[in-house]
Amino acid sequence: SLNTANIESECLRYRRTIEVCD
């Protein structure tokens, strides 16, 4: 669920394993 629109949303909750956060 790493959609370009959801990246910033999921990044805030799963920013421990999200690599796209960078």
C-alpha positions as CSV (number, residue, x, y, z in Angstrom):
1,S,0.0,0.0,0.0
2,L,2.8,2.3,-0.8
3,N,1.0,4.5,-3.2
4,T,2.4,7.9,-4.0
5,A,-0.6,9.5,-2.3
6,N,-0.4,7.1,0.7
7,I,3.3,7.4,1.2
8,E,3.1,10.5,3.3
9,S,0.2,9.1,5.2
10,E,1.6,5.6,5.9
11,C,5.0,7.1,6.4
12,L,3.7,8.8,9.5
13,R,2.4,5.6,11.0
14,Y,4.9,3.1,9.6
15,R,8.0,5.2,9.3
16,R,9.9,2.5,11.1
17,T,10.0,0.2,8.2
18,I,9.0,2.4,5.4
19,E,12.1,3.0,3.2
20,V,10.2,5.3,0.9
21,C,10.0,7.7,3.8
22,D,13.4,9.0,2.7
